[in-house]
Amino acid sequence: MKLIPAFIFPLLLLSGIKLTGQVKTYDIFSYQTPKGFSLQKLDAALFYSKKDSKSYCQLFLYPASASLGSPETDFDENWNSFARKSEQGINDPETRETDSANGWHTIMGAARGHYGNKSFVLTLTTLSNGEISFYMASVFSDQKYLPAVQEFTGSILPDLSM
């Protein structure tokens, strides 16, 4: 399975994608519900999933928190807590891209892993403006889910007035 071009996620976050899902809120964010996905119970994060008999996709949005001081430190902390799982073949990101716009720094990392006999791609994107930081992640086993990942990621907007 090919990794997703890392430049896609920051572009989506900064673009005005028009979506048809219902607008919802979580923590300081508004987002579009991903079409065909089910909201799952997870205390630590917003979690949507979709699966069929041969593939699956999981979408996560974690609450905003105080920045640790730099976007790189924020990303490393998020990667280590969410993605780094040596038993699934994931250590450091295979790709890592950075971007910045409007005072926000974006770092996106991706890696391939395996769970049982099933391969998957994991992406994690951290956004930091020096004061607050947040991240979103996706785990999917088939590239057919890439449009849903892109739409969900691109729909997330923080409300900084809170």
DSSP file with accessible surface (Angstrom, degrees, kcal/mol):
  #  RESIDUE AA STRUCTURE BP1 BP2  ACC     N-H-->O    O-->H-N    N-H-->O    O-->H-N    TCO  KAPPA ALPHA  PHI   PSI    X-CA   Y-CA   Z-CA
    1    1 A M              0   0   91      0, 0.0     2,-0.2     0, 0.0   119,-0.1   0.000 360.0 360.0 360.0 133.4    0.0    0.0    0.0
    2    2 A K        -     0   0  160      1,-0.1     2,-0.2   119,-0.0   119,-0.0  -0.522 360.0-116.0 -78.8 147.2    1.4    3.4   -0.9
    3    3 A L        -     0   0   33     -2,-0.2    -1,-0.1     1,-0.1     3,-0.0  -0.493  35.4-104.1 -76.4 154.0    1.7    6.2    1.7
    4    4 A I        -     0   0    4     -2,-0.2     2,-0.2     1,-0.1    -1,-0.1  -0.551  40.4 -98.5 -77.7 138.7   -0.4    9.3    1.2
    5    5 A P    >   -     0   0   61      0, 0.0     3,-1.4     0, 0.0     4,-0.4  -0.401  32.6-142.6 -57.7 124.0    1.4   12.3   -0.1
    6    6 A A  T >  S+     0   0    7      1,-0.3     3,-0.7    -2,-0.2    91,-0.1   0.772  92.3  69.0 -66.2 -25.0    2.0   14.3    3.1
    7    7 A F  T 3> S+     0   0  123      1,-0.2     4,-1.3     2,-0.2    -1,-0.3   0.711  84.9  73.7 -69.2 -14.5    1.4   17.7    1.5
    8    8 A I  H <> S+     0   0   30     -3,-1.4     4,-2.3     1,-0.2    -1,-0.2   0.928  90.0  55.1 -65.3 -43.5   -2.3   16.9    1.1
    9    9 A F  H <> S+     0   0    1     -3,-0.7     4,-2.4    -4,-0.4     5,-0.2   0.931 107.0  45.5 -66.0 -48.3   -3.3   17.3    4.7
   10   10 A P  H  > S+     0   0    3      0, 0.0     4,-1.5     0, 0.0    -1,-0.2   0.915 113.4  52.5 -61.5 -35.9   -2.0   20.8    5.4
   11   11 A L  H  X S+     0   0   98     -4,-1.3     4,-0.6     1,-0.2    -2,-0.2   0.911 110.0  48.2 -63.6 -40.7   -3.6   21.9    2.2
   12   12 A L  H >< S+     0   0   24     -4,-2.3     3,-0.7     1,-0.2     5,-0.4   0.899 108.5  54.0 -66.4 -38.8   -6.9   20.5    3.2
   13   13 A L  H 3< S+     0   0   18     -4,-2.4    -1,-0.2     1,-0.2    -2,-0.2   0.816 114.7  40.7 -65.3 -29.5   -6.8   22.0    6.6
   14   14 A L  H 3< S+     0   0   73     -4,-1.5    -1,-0.2    -5,-0.2    -2,-0.2   0.436 103.6  84.3-100.0   0.4   -6.2   25.5    5.1
   15   15 A S  S << S-     0   0   55     -3,-0.7     2,-0.7    -4,-0.6    -3,-0.0  -0.528  81.1-118.2 -99.5 169.0   -8.7   25.1    2.2
   16   16 A G        -     0   0   69     -2,-0.2     2,-0.2     2,-0.0    -3,-0.1  -0.538  37.6-176.9-104.9  67.8  -12.4   25.7    2.1
   17   17 A I        -     0   0   57     -2,-0.7     2,-0.6    -5,-0.4    -5,-0.0  -0.433  21.2-136.0 -67.6 132.4  -13.7   22.2    1.2
   18   18 A K        +     0   0  192     -2,-0.2     2,-0.3     2,-0.0    -1,-0.1  -0.812  30.3 180.0 -91.0 123.1  -17.5   22.1    0.8
   19   19 A L        -     0   0   33     -2,-0.6   133,-0.0     2,-0.1     0, 0.0  -0.822  31.5-146.2-124.1 162.6  -18.9   19.1    2.4
   20   20 A T        +     0   0  134     -2,-0.3     3,-0.1    13,-0.1    -1,-0.1   0.483  62.9 107.9-107.7  -3.9  -22.4   17.7    2.8
   21   21 A G  S    S-     0   0   22      1,-0.1     2,-0.2    12,-0.1    -2,-0.1  -0.172  80.5 -86.3 -71.1 167.7  -22.2   16.1    6.3
   22   22 A Q        -     0   0  126     11,-0.1    11,-2.6    10,-0.1     2,-0.4  -0.521  41.7-119.5 -74.1 138.2  -23.8   17.5    9.4
   23   23 A V  E     +A   32   0A  93      9,-0.2     2,-0.3    -2,-0.2     9,-0.2  -0.667  42.3 168.8 -81.1 128.9  -21.8   20.2   11.3
   24   24 A K  E     -A   31   0A  81      7,-2.8     7,-2.2    -2,-0.4     2,-0.3  -0.833  24.9-128.7-130.2 171.7  -21.1   19.1   14.8
   25   25 A T  E     +A   30   0A 116     -2,-0.3     2,-0.3     5,-0.2     5,-0.2  -0.929  20.5 174.4-125.7 151.0  -18.8   20.4   17.6
   26   26 A Y  E >   -A   29   0A  53      3,-2.2     3,-3.1    -2,-0.3     2,-0.1  -0.927  66.1 -37.8-152.5 127.8  -16.3   18.7   19.8
   27   27 A D  T 3  S-     0   0   77     -2,-0.3    35,-0.0     1,-0.3     0, 0.0  -0.342 128.1 -23.6  54.4-121.8  -14.0   20.5   22.3
   28   28 A I  T 3  S+     0   0   30     -3,-0.1   131,-3.2    -2,-0.1     2,-0.3   0.240 122.0  96.0-100.1  15.3  -13.1   23.8   20.6
   29   29 A F  E <   -AB  26 158A   3     -3,-3.1    -3,-2.2   129,-0.2     2,-0.4  -0.745  55.1-157.0-111.2 150.8  -13.8   22.4   17.1
   30   30 A S  E     +AB  25 157A  42    127,-2.3   127,-2.7    -2,-0.3     2,-0.3  -0.903  28.9 165.0-111.6 151.1  -16.5   22.3   14.5
   31   31 A Y  E     -A   24   0A   7     -7,-2.2    -7,-2.8    -2,-0.4     2,-0.5  -0.980  38.6-106.1-157.6 162.0  -16.3   19.5   12.0
   32   32 A Q  E     -A   23   0A  39     -2,-0.3    -9,-0.2   120,-0.3   123,-0.1  -0.829  40.4-114.9 -94.1 132.7  -18.4   17.8    9.3
   33   33 A T        -     0   0   28    -11,-2.6     2,-0.4    -2,-0.5   -11,-0.1  -0.448  35.4-112.2 -64.9 134.2  -19.6   14.3   10.3
   34   34 A P    >   -     0   0   13      0, 0.0     3,-1.8     0, 0.0    -1,-0.1  -0.578  35.7-111.6 -72.3 125.8  -17.9   11.8    8.0
   35   35 A K  T 3  S+     0   0  165     -2,-0.4     3,-0.1     1,-0.3   -14,-0.0  -0.326  96.6   8.0 -62.3 129.0  -20.6   10.2    5.7
   36   36 A G  T 3  S+     0   0   55      1,-0.3    -1,-0.3    -2,-0.1     2,-0.3   0.429 101.2 120.5  83.2  -0.8  -21.2    6.5    6.4
   37   37 A F    <   -     0   0   21     -3,-1.8     2,-0.4    13,-0.1    -1,-0.3  -0.668  56.2-134.5 -95.9 153.9  -19.1    6.5    9.5
   38   38 A S  E     -C   49   0B  70     11,-3.1    11,-2.2    -2,-0.3     2,-0.3  -0.893  18.0-121.7-108.5 134.9  -20.3    5.6   13.0
   39   39 A L  E     -C   48   0B  97     -2,-0.4     2,-0.3     9,-0.2     9,-0.2  -0.594  34.4-158.0 -72.2 129.3  -19.4    7.6   16.1
   40   40 A Q        -     0   0   75      7,-3.3     2,-0.5    -2,-0.3     7,-0.5  -0.761  21.7-102.8-110.0 158.0  -17.7    5.3   18.6
   41   41 A K        +     0   0  173     -2,-0.3     2,-0.3     5,-0.1     5,-0.1  -0.670  53.4 147.4 -81.6 120.5  -17.3    5.6   22.4
   42   42 A L    >   -     0   0   66     -2,-0.5     3,-0.6     3,-0.2     5,-0.1  -0.844  34.3-156.2-153.8 116.3  -13.8    6.8   23.3
   43   43 A D  T 3  S+     0   0  139     -2,-0.3    -1,-0.1     1,-0.2     3,-0.0   0.852  90.9  49.3 -64.6 -35.4  -13.3    8.9   26.4
   44   44 A A  T 3  S+     0   0   60      1,-0.1     2,-0.3    18,-0.0    -1,-0.2   0.644 119.4   4.4 -82.7 -15.5  -10.0   10.5   25.3
   45   45 A A  S <  S-     0   0    5     -3,-0.6     2,-0.4    17,-0.2    17,-0.2  -0.977  78.2 -86.8-158.8 166.6  -11.0   11.6   21.8
   46   46 A L  E     - D   0  61B  12     15,-2.8    15,-2.0    -2,-0.3     2,-0.4  -0.723  51.0-172.3 -78.7 133.5  -13.7   12.0   19.1
   47   47 A F  E     + D   0  60B  28     -7,-0.5    -7,-3.3    -2,-0.4     2,-0.4  -0.967  14.9 177.1-142.5 118.0  -13.6    8.7   17.2
   48   48 A Y  E     -CD  39  59B   9     11,-2.5    11,-3.0    -2,-0.4     2,-0.3  -0.920  10.4-176.2-115.2 146.3  -15.5    7.7   14.0
   49   49 A S  E     -CD  38  58B  23    -11,-2.2   -11,-3.1    -2,-0.4     2,-0.3  -0.974  13.8-176.6-141.6 157.5  -15.1    4.3   12.3
   50   50 A K  E     + D   0  57B  83      7,-2.2     7,-2.6    -2,-0.3     2,-0.3  -0.974  13.8 169.2-148.6 137.5  -16.3    2.5    9.2
   51   51 A K  E     - D   0  56B 172     -2,-0.3     5,-0.2     5,-0.2     2,-0.2  -0.992  13.8-173.5-148.4 154.8  -15.6   -1.0    8.1
   52   52 A D        -     0   0   68      3,-2.7     3,-0.0    -2,-0.3    -2,-0.0  -0.660  56.1 -73.7-128.4-167.0  -16.7   -3.6    5.6
   53   53 A S  S    S+     0   0  119     -2,-0.2     3,-0.1     1,-0.2    -2,-0.0   0.762 128.4  22.5 -66.5 -22.0  -15.8   -7.3    5.3
   54   54 A K  S    S+     0   0  162      1,-0.1     2,-0.3    88,-0.0    -1,-0.2   0.541 122.6  28.7-121.9 -10.8  -12.3   -6.6    4.0
   55   55 A S        -     0   0    6     -3,-0.0    -3,-2.7    63,-0.0     2,-0.3  -0.944  53.0-166.9-149.1 168.5  -11.2   -3.1    5.1
   56   56 A Y  E     -D   51   0B  51     -2,-0.3    85,-2.3    -5,-0.2    86,-0.5  -0.973   7.4-156.6-153.1 164.2  -11.7   -0.4    7.7
   57   57 A C  E     -DE  50 140B   0     -7,-2.6    -7,-2.2    -2,-0.3     2,-0.4  -0.983   6.6-167.8-146.1 136.5  -11.0    3.3    8.5
   58   58 A Q  E     -DE  49 139B  62     81,-2.8    81,-2.2    -2,-0.3     2,-0.4  -0.992   4.0-164.8-126.3 134.3  -10.8    5.0   11.8
   59   59 A L  E     -DE  48 138B   1    -11,-3.0   -11,-2.5    -2,-0.4     2,-0.4  -0.977   8.7-173.9-122.4 131.4  -10.8    8.8   12.3
   60   60 A F  E     -DE  47 137B  16     77,-2.9    77,-2.0    -2,-0.4     2,-0.4  -0.964  13.6-174.2-128.0 142.2   -9.7   10.5   15.5
   61   61 A L  E     -DE  46 136B   0    -15,-2.0   -15,-2.8    -2,-0.4    75,-0.2  -0.985  16.0-155.8-133.0 122.0   -9.7   14.1   16.8
   62   62 A Y        -     0   0   38     73,-2.6    73,-0.4    -2,-0.4   -17,-0.2  -0.720  27.5 -96.5 -98.8 148.5   -8.0   14.8   20.1
   63   63 A P        -     0   0   46      0, 0.0    72,-0.2     0, 0.0    -1,-0.1  -0.178  44.2 -97.5 -60.8 153.7   -8.9   17.8   22.3
   64   64 A A        +     0   0   26     70,-0.1     2,-0.3    68,-0.1    70,-0.2  -0.370  48.2 177.0 -66.7 148.3   -6.8   21.0   22.2
   65   65 A S  E     -F  133   0B  67     68,-2.5    68,-2.6    -3,-0.1     2,-0.1  -0.923  39.3 -71.7-144.6 170.9   -4.2   21.3   24.9
   66   66 A A  E     -F  132   0B  77     -2,-0.3    66,-0.3    66,-0.2    65,-0.1  -0.419  57.2-109.4 -65.4 138.1   -1.4   23.7   25.8
   67   67 A S        -     0   0   20     64,-2.2    -1,-0.1     1,-0.1    66,-0.1  -0.370  14.3-134.0 -64.8 149.0    1.5   23.6   23.4
   68   68 A L        -     0   0   99      2,-0.3    -1,-0.1    -3,-0.1    -2,-0.1   0.396  62.2 -84.2 -85.2   2.0    4.7   22.1   24.8
   69   69 A G  S    S+     0   0   63     61,-0.1    -2,-0.1     1,-0.0     3,-0.1   0.025 104.7  37.9 123.9 -29.4    6.7   25.0   23.3
   70   70 A S  S  > S-     0   0   30      1,-0.1     4,-2.6     0, 0.0    -2,-0.3  -0.994  74.3-120.4-149.8 151.3    7.3   24.1   19.7
   71   71 A P  H  > S+     0   0   20      0, 0.0     4,-2.9     0, 0.0     5,-0.2   0.884 114.7  54.3 -58.1 -37.3    5.4   22.3   16.9
   72   72 A E  H  > S+     0   0   96      2,-0.2     4,-2.7     1,-0.2     5,-0.2   0.916 109.6  46.0 -63.9 -43.2    8.1   19.7   16.7
   73   73 A T  H  > S+     0   0   66      2,-0.2     4,-2.4     1,-0.2    -1,-0.2   0.916 113.0  50.5 -65.8 -41.6    7.8   18.9   20.4
   74   74 A D  H  X S+     0   0    5     -4,-2.6     4,-2.4     2,-0.2    -2,-0.2   0.940 112.7  46.4 -59.8 -47.9    4.0   18.8   20.1
   75   75 A F  H  X S+     0   0    1     -4,-2.9     4,-3.3     1,-0.2     5,-0.3   0.939 111.4  51.1 -60.8 -47.9    4.2   16.4   17.1
   76   76 A D  H  X S+     0   0   69     -4,-2.7     4,-2.6     1,-0.2    -1,-0.2   0.909 111.0  48.7 -58.4 -41.9    6.7   14.1   18.8
   77   77 A E  H  X S+     0   0  105     -4,-2.4     4,-2.0     2,-0.2    -1,-0.2   0.930 114.1  45.8 -63.1 -44.7    4.6   13.9   21.9
   78   78 A N  H  X>S+     0   0   16     -4,-2.4     4,-2.6     2,-0.2     5,-0.5   0.922 113.6  48.7 -65.0 -44.4    1.5   13.1   19.9
   79   79 A W  I  X>S+     0   0    2     -4,-3.3     5,-2.4     1,-0.2     4,-1.7   0.934 112.2  49.2 -60.5 -45.8    3.3   10.5   17.7
   80   80 A N  I  <5S+     0   0   77     -4,-2.6    -1,-0.2    -5,-0.3    -2,-0.2   0.873 116.8  40.8 -64.4 -36.2    4.8    8.8   20.7
   81   81 A S  I  <5S+     0   0   66     -4,-2.0    -1,-0.2    -5,-0.2    -2,-0.2   0.859 130.4  22.6 -82.8 -32.3    1.5    8.5   22.5
   82   82 A F  I  <5S+     0   0   25     -4,-2.6    -3,-0.2    -5,-0.2    -2,-0.2   0.868 131.3  23.6 -99.4 -46.2   -0.8    7.6   19.6
   83   83 A A  I  <<S+     0   0    0     -4,-1.7     2,-0.7    -5,-0.5    -3,-0.2   0.831  86.0  97.2 -99.7 -36.7    1.3    6.1   16.8
   84   84 A R      < +     0   0   87     -5,-2.4     2,-0.3     1,-0.1     7,-0.2  -0.443  40.9 145.8 -68.7 107.4    4.5    4.5   18.1
   85   85 A K  B > > -J   90   0C  66      5,-1.5     5,-2.1    -2,-0.7     3,-1.8  -0.797  28.2-171.4-144.0  95.3    3.8    0.8   18.5
   86   86 A S  G > 5S+     0   0   83     -2,-0.3     3,-1.7     1,-0.3    -1,-0.1   0.838  86.2  63.7 -61.1 -30.1    6.7   -1.4   17.8
   87   87 A E  G 3 5S+     0   0  134      1,-0.3    -1,-0.3     2,-0.1    -2,-0.0   0.718 107.2  44.4 -68.2 -16.5    4.5   -4.5   18.0
   88   88 A Q  G < 5S-     0   0   40     -3,-1.8    26,-2.0     2,-0.2    -1,-0.3   0.259 123.2-105.3-106.3   9.5    2.6   -3.2   15.0
   89   89 A G  T < 5S+     0   0   39     -3,-1.7     2,-0.6     1,-0.2    -3,-0.2   0.643  80.0 128.6  79.9  15.6    5.7   -2.2   13.1
   90   90 A I  B   < +J   85   0C   1     -5,-2.1    -5,-1.5    24,-0.1    -1,-0.2  -0.917  12.4 133.7-111.7 119.5    5.4    1.5   13.7
   91   91 A N        +     0   0   82      1,-0.6    -1,-0.1    -2,-0.6     3,-0.1   0.331  69.5   5.9-120.1-101.4    8.3    3.5   15.1
   92   92 A D  S    S-     0   0  106      1,-0.1    -1,-0.6    -8,-0.1     2,-0.0  -0.507  92.4 -88.6 -81.8 156.3    9.3    6.8   13.5
   93   93 A P        -     0   0   26      0, 0.0    18,-0.2     0, 0.0    -1,-0.1  -0.371  24.9-145.8 -61.5 141.9    7.1    8.3   10.7
   94   94 A E  S    S+     0   0   86     16,-2.4     2,-0.3     1,-0.2    17,-0.2   0.778  89.9  25.8 -76.5 -31.3    8.1    7.1    7.2
   95   95 A T  E     -G  110   0B  41     15,-1.7    15,-1.7     2,-0.0     2,-0.3  -0.973  68.2-178.8-129.0 148.6    7.1   10.5    5.9
   96   96 A R  E     +G  109   0B  97     -2,-0.3     2,-0.4    13,-0.2    13,-0.2  -0.919   5.2 178.1-150.5 118.9    7.1   13.8    7.7
   97   97 A E  E     -G  108   0B  91     11,-2.6    11,-2.6    -2,-0.3     2,-0.3  -0.946   8.7-160.4-124.2 145.4    6.1   17.1    6.2
   98   98 A T  E     +G  107   0B  92     -2,-0.4     2,-0.3     9,-0.2     9,-0.2  -0.909  15.3 161.1-124.5 153.6    5.8   20.5    7.7
   99   99 A D  E     -G  106   0B  67      7,-2.1     7,-3.4    -2,-0.3     2,-0.3  -0.960  15.7-157.1-157.2 164.8    3.9   23.7    6.7
  100  100 A S  E     +G  105   0B  67     -2,-0.3     2,-0.3     5,-0.2     5,-0.2  -0.991  16.8 156.4-151.3 148.0    2.7   26.9    8.2
  101  101 A A  E >   +G  104   0B  31      3,-2.1     3,-2.4    -2,-0.3    -2,-0.0  -0.917  66.4   7.7-165.7 143.5    0.0   29.5    7.5
  102  102 A N  T 3  S-     0   0  152      1,-0.3     3,-0.1    -2,-0.3     0, 0.0   0.822 130.6 -52.8  53.5  36.3   -1.9   32.1    9.4
  103  103 A G  T 3  S+     0   0   54      1,-0.2     2,-0.4    27,-0.0    -1,-0.3   0.458 113.7 115.4  83.0  -1.0    0.2   31.6   12.6
  104  104 A W  E <   -G  101   0B  31     -3,-2.4    -3,-2.1    26,-0.1     2,-0.5  -0.861  51.6-153.5-105.3 138.5   -0.3   27.8   12.6
  105  105 A H  E     -GH 100 128B  85     23,-3.1    23,-2.2    -2,-0.4     2,-0.4  -0.926  12.2-161.4-108.5 132.7    2.4   25.2   12.1
  106  106 A T  E     -GH  99 127B   1     -7,-3.4    -7,-2.1    -2,-0.5     2,-0.4  -0.954  11.1-178.5-117.8 131.7    1.4   21.9   10.7
  107  107 A I  E     -GH  98 126B   2     19,-2.4    19,-2.9    -2,-0.4     2,-0.4  -0.996   7.0-173.4-128.3 124.9    3.4   18.7   11.0
  108  108 A M  E     -GH  97 125B   0    -11,-2.6   -11,-2.6    -2,-0.4     2,-0.3  -0.972   2.4-177.8-120.2 132.0    2.0   15.5    9.4
  109  109 A G  E     -GH  96 124B   0     15,-2.8    15,-2.6    -2,-0.4     2,-0.3  -0.935   1.6-172.9-125.4 151.6    3.6   12.1    9.7
  110  110 A A  E     +GH  95 123B   0    -15,-1.7   -16,-2.4    -2,-0.3   -15,-1.7  -0.988   6.6 169.3-142.5 151.2    2.6    8.8    8.1
  111  111 A A  E     - H   0 122B   1     11,-2.2    11,-3.0    -2,-0.3     2,-0.3  -0.984  29.1-120.8-155.2 156.5    3.7    5.2    8.5
  112  112 A R  E     + H   0 121B 112     -2,-0.3     2,-0.3     9,-0.2     9,-0.2  -0.791  37.3 164.3 -98.3 147.1    2.6    1.7    7.5
  113  113 A G  E     - H   0 120B   6      7,-2.4     7,-2.2    -2,-0.3     2,-0.3  -0.825  25.1-131.6-145.6-176.2    1.9   -0.9   10.1
  114  114 A H  E     - H   0 119B  90    -26,-2.0     2,-0.4    -2,-0.3     5,-0.2  -0.995   6.9-166.8-146.7 144.5    0.2   -4.3   10.5
  115  115 A Y  E >  S- H   0 118B 160      3,-2.6     3,-2.1    -2,-0.3     2,-0.3  -0.976  75.4 -37.8-131.0 116.3   -2.2   -5.7   13.0
  116  116 A G  T 3  S-     0   0   69     -2,-0.4     0, 0.0     1,-0.3     0, 0.0  -0.511 125.9 -29.9  63.3-125.4   -2.5   -9.5   12.8
  117  117 A N  T 3  S+     0   0  164     -2,-0.3     2,-0.5    -3,-0.1    -1,-0.3   0.220 118.5 101.0-106.2  17.1   -2.3  -10.2    9.1
  118  118 A K  E <   -H  115   0B  74     -3,-2.1    -3,-2.6   -63,-0.0     2,-0.2  -0.885  60.3-147.6-109.1 126.5   -3.8   -6.9    8.0
  119  119 A S  E     +H  114   0B  77     -2,-0.5     2,-0.3    -5,-0.2    -5,-0.2  -0.601  22.7 173.4 -86.5 151.7   -1.7   -4.0    6.8
  120  120 A F  E     -H  113   0B   5     -7,-2.2    -7,-2.4    -2,-0.2     2,-0.4  -0.958  28.7-125.8-149.8 165.8   -2.8   -0.4    7.4
  121  121 A V  E     -HI 112 140B   0     19,-2.8    19,-2.3    -2,-0.3     2,-0.4  -0.956  20.9-161.2-114.2 137.5   -1.6    3.2    7.0
  122  122 A L  E     -HI 111 139B   7    -11,-3.0   -11,-2.2    -2,-0.4     2,-0.4  -0.975   7.4-174.8-118.2 130.1   -1.6    5.6   10.0
  123  123 A T  E     -HI 110 138B   3     15,-2.5    15,-2.2    -2,-0.4     2,-0.4  -0.960   2.6-174.1-121.3 145.8   -1.4    9.3    9.6
  124  124 A L  E     -HI 109 137B   0    -15,-2.6   -15,-2.8    -2,-0.4     2,-0.5  -0.986   2.1-170.0-139.9 127.9   -1.1   11.9   12.3
  125  125 A T  E     -HI 108 136B   1     11,-2.8    11,-2.1    -2,-0.4     2,-0.4  -0.986   2.9-166.3-122.7 124.0   -1.3   15.6   11.9
  126  126 A T  E     -HI 107 135B   2    -19,-2.9   -19,-2.4    -2,-0.5     2,-0.4  -0.918   0.7-166.6-108.2 133.8   -0.4   18.1   14.7
  127  127 A L  E     +HI 106 134B  12      7,-2.8     7,-2.3    -2,-0.4     2,-0.3  -0.978  12.4 172.6-118.4 135.7   -1.3   21.8   14.5
  128  128 A S  E     -HI 105 133B   0    -23,-2.2   -23,-3.1    -2,-0.4     5,-0.2  -0.999  25.9-175.7-143.9 138.0    0.2   24.3   16.9
  129  129 A N        -     0   0   46      3,-2.1     4,-0.1    -2,-0.3    -1,-0.1   0.161  63.6 -96.5-115.5  16.5    0.1   28.0   17.1
  130  130 A G  S    S+     0   0   48      2,-0.4     3,-0.1   -25,-0.1   -61,-0.1   0.107 120.3  50.5  92.7 -23.4    2.6   28.3   20.0
  131  131 A E  S    S+     0   0  154      1,-0.4   -64,-2.2   -65,-0.1     2,-0.3   0.743 116.2  22.1-109.5 -47.7   -0.1   28.5   22.6
  132  132 A I  E     -F   66   0B  41    -66,-0.3    -3,-2.1   -64,-0.0    -2,-0.4  -0.883  62.6-169.5-122.0 159.5   -2.4   25.6   21.8
  133  133 A S  E     +FI  65 128B   2    -68,-2.6   -68,-2.5    -2,-0.3     2,-0.3  -0.982   7.8 170.4-142.9 148.0   -1.9   22.4   20.0
  134  134 A F  E     - I   0 127B   5     -7,-2.3    -7,-2.8    -2,-0.3     2,-0.3  -0.974  11.6-155.4-151.1 164.5   -4.2   19.6   18.7
  135  135 A Y  E     - I   0 126B  20    -73,-0.4   -73,-2.6    -2,-0.3     2,-0.3  -0.986   6.2-161.8-144.9 155.8   -3.9   16.6   16.6
  136  136 A M  E     -EI  61 125B   4    -11,-2.1   -11,-2.8    -2,-0.3     2,-0.3  -0.940  14.2-169.8-129.3 154.3   -6.0   14.3   14.4
  137  137 A A  E     -EI  60 124B   7    -77,-2.0   -77,-2.9    -2,-0.3     2,-0.3  -0.967   8.3-162.0-143.6 156.3   -5.2   10.8   13.2
  138  138 A S  E     -EI  59 123B   2    -15,-2.2   -15,-2.5    -2,-0.3     2,-0.4  -0.990   2.6-169.6-138.1 148.4   -6.4    8.3   10.8
  139  139 A V  E     +EI  58 122B  12    -81,-2.2   -81,-2.8    -2,-0.3     2,-0.3  -0.987  21.4 161.6-135.2 122.3   -5.9    4.5   10.5
  140  140 A F  E     -EI  57 121B   0    -19,-2.3   -19,-2.8    -2,-0.4   -83,-0.2  -0.998  35.1-156.7-147.8 151.7   -7.1    2.8    7.3
  141  141 A S  S    S+     0   0   11    -85,-2.3     2,-0.3    -2,-0.3   -22,-0.1   0.420  81.6  43.8-106.4  -1.4   -6.5   -0.4    5.5
  142  142 A D  S >  S-     0   0   65    -86,-0.5     3,-1.9   -21,-0.1    -1,-0.2  -0.989  71.6-133.3-146.9 137.3   -7.6    0.6    2.0
  143  143 A Q  G >  S+     0   0   79     -2,-0.3     3,-2.0     1,-0.3    -1,-0.1   0.644  96.0  83.9 -66.6 -10.9   -6.9    3.7   -0.1
  144  144 A K  G 3  S+     0   0  109      1,-0.3     4,-0.3     2,-0.1    -1,-0.3   0.737  86.3  58.7 -62.7 -19.1  -10.6    3.9   -1.0
  145  145 A Y  G <> S+     0   0   12     -3,-1.9     4,-2.3     1,-0.2     3,-0.3   0.539  76.8  95.3 -85.1  -7.4  -11.0    5.7    2.4
  146  146 A L  H <> S+     0   0   28     -3,-2.0     4,-2.9     1,-0.2     5,-0.2   0.901  80.8  52.8 -54.7 -44.2   -8.6    8.5    1.5
  147  147 A P  H  > S+     0   0   67      0, 0.0     4,-2.7     0, 0.0    -1,-0.2   0.920 110.3  48.6 -59.3 -38.6  -11.4   10.9    0.3
  148  148 A A  H  > S+     0   0   22     -3,-0.3     4,-2.5    -4,-0.3     5,-0.2   0.910 111.8  49.2 -66.8 -40.1  -13.2   10.4    3.7
  149  149 A V  H  X S+     0   0    0     -4,-2.3     4,-2.7     2,-0.2     5,-0.3   0.945 113.5  46.8 -61.4 -47.1  -10.0   11.0    5.6
  150  150 A Q  H  X S+     0   0   44     -4,-2.9     4,-2.6    -5,-0.2    -2,-0.2   0.917 113.2  47.9 -63.4 -43.6   -9.3   14.2    3.5
  151  151 A E  H  X S+     0   0   92     -4,-2.7     4,-1.1    -5,-0.2  -119,-0.2   0.928 114.4  45.5 -65.0 -44.9  -12.8   15.5    3.9
  152  152 A F  H >X S+     0   0    5     -4,-2.5     3,-0.7    -5,-0.2     4,-0.7   0.960 115.5  46.2 -63.2 -50.1  -12.9   14.9    7.7
  153  153 A T  H >< S+     0   0    6     -4,-2.7     3,-1.0     1,-0.3    -2,-0.2   0.915 113.0  50.2 -58.8 -43.7   -9.5   16.4    8.2
  154  154 A G  H 3< S+     0   0    6     -4,-2.6  -137,-0.3    -5,-0.3    -1,-0.3   0.689 105.4  57.8 -70.5 -17.5  -10.3   19.4    6.0
  155  155 A S  H << S+     0   0   13     -4,-1.1     2,-0.4    -3,-0.7    -1,-0.2   0.615  78.5 106.8 -88.1 -12.3  -13.5   20.1    7.8
  156  156 A I    <<  +     0   0    5     -3,-1.0  -125,-0.2    -4,-0.7  -127,-0.0  -0.558  44.1 175.4 -77.4 122.2  -12.0   20.5   11.3
  157  157 A L  E     -B   30   0A  95   -127,-2.7  -127,-2.3    -2,-0.4     2,-0.2  -0.987  22.1-139.6-129.0 122.6  -12.0   24.2   12.4
  158  158 A P  E     -B   29   0A  39      0, 0.0     2,-0.8     0, 0.0  -129,-0.2  -0.579  10.1-139.6 -79.0 143.3  -10.8   25.4   15.8
  159  159 A D    >   -     0   0   74   -131,-3.2     3,-1.1    -2,-0.2    -2,-0.0  -0.890  19.4-175.6 -98.6 102.9  -12.8   28.1   17.5
  160  160 A L  T 3  S+     0   0   90     -2,-0.8    -1,-0.1     1,-0.2  -131,-0.0   0.455  70.3  77.1 -83.2   0.7  -10.1   30.3   19.0
  161  161 A S  T 3         0   0  102   -133,-0.1    -1,-0.2    -3,-0.0    -2,-0.0   0.572 360.0 360.0 -84.1  -7.9  -12.5   32.6   20.8
  162  162 A M    <         0   0  151     -3,-1.1  -134,-0.0  -134,-0.1     0, 0.0  -0.369 360.0 360.0 -77.8 360.0  -13.2   30.0   23.5
